[in-house]
Amino acid sequence: MSNNFDTVTFMDTLVEGHFSQKQAKALTVALLHLIDMHLVTKDYLDMRLVQLKFEIIQWMVGLMLVQSGVTAVLFKLLH
């Protein structure tokens, strides 16, 4: 997964803050891993939106069927 995190600037900032080069590199790698594990992408959101639309359509069709059944029963009972 690509991201816009500037690793060089981040590592330089850590080194300027008195981290060793090794510590800065380890922290940068760990942070990149964390970002990649939890970053929500546009592709994921698009896929999830399609799933939710499908679920809403299923609910609407189901509710329409139930409403039709209830209407038919009420019509039979009242006539």
N, C-alpha and C positions, 0 to 999 in steps of 0.2 A: 504494500500500500504506500502510495506516495503522500507526502505531507509537506507543508511549507515551513517546517521547523528548521531554523538555521543552526545546525549543530556546531559549526565553527565559532560563531559568535557566542553561543551558549558556553562552549568549552573555554573560550578566551575570557569570558566574564568570570567563570569559576576560578580560573588560574589567577586572574587579577585579584580575586577575593581570597587568595592564599590557599587554594586547593592545589594539590600536586597534579601534574599532567595525568598520572595514572588514575587518581581519584576523579578528575574532571571527565576523563574518557569513560570510566565505569558508570558514573552518574548519568552521563549523556546517553549511553547505550541503554541503561535501565529506563530512563525517561522516554526514549523513543519506543521501547517495547511497550511501556504503559500506554502511550498515546495510540499506538497501532492496535492495541487490544480493546480500547474503549472509545475510539473515535467513530462517530456515526457518519457514514458517507451518504452522498446523494443517491447512489445506486440502491443502498439499503432502504432509504426513505421512500424511494419510488416503488420498490418491490412491496414494502409494507403498506403503502397507500393502495396499491392494486388489490392486495389481500383484504384490506378493510372495506374497500368498495364492494368486493365480491360478497363479503359477509353481510354487509348492509342490504344488498340486493336479495340475498337468501332470506334474511329476516323479513323484508318487506313482502316477498312472495308468500312466505309462510303466514304472515299476519293477514294478508289478503285472502288466503284460503280459509283461515279460521273465521274471518269476518263474513265471508260468503256462506260458510256453514251455519254460523249463528243466525244470519239473516234468513236463510232457508228454513231453519227450525222455527224461528219466530213467525215467519209467514205462514207455515203449516199450522202452528198453534193458534194463530189469530184468525184463520179463515176456515 
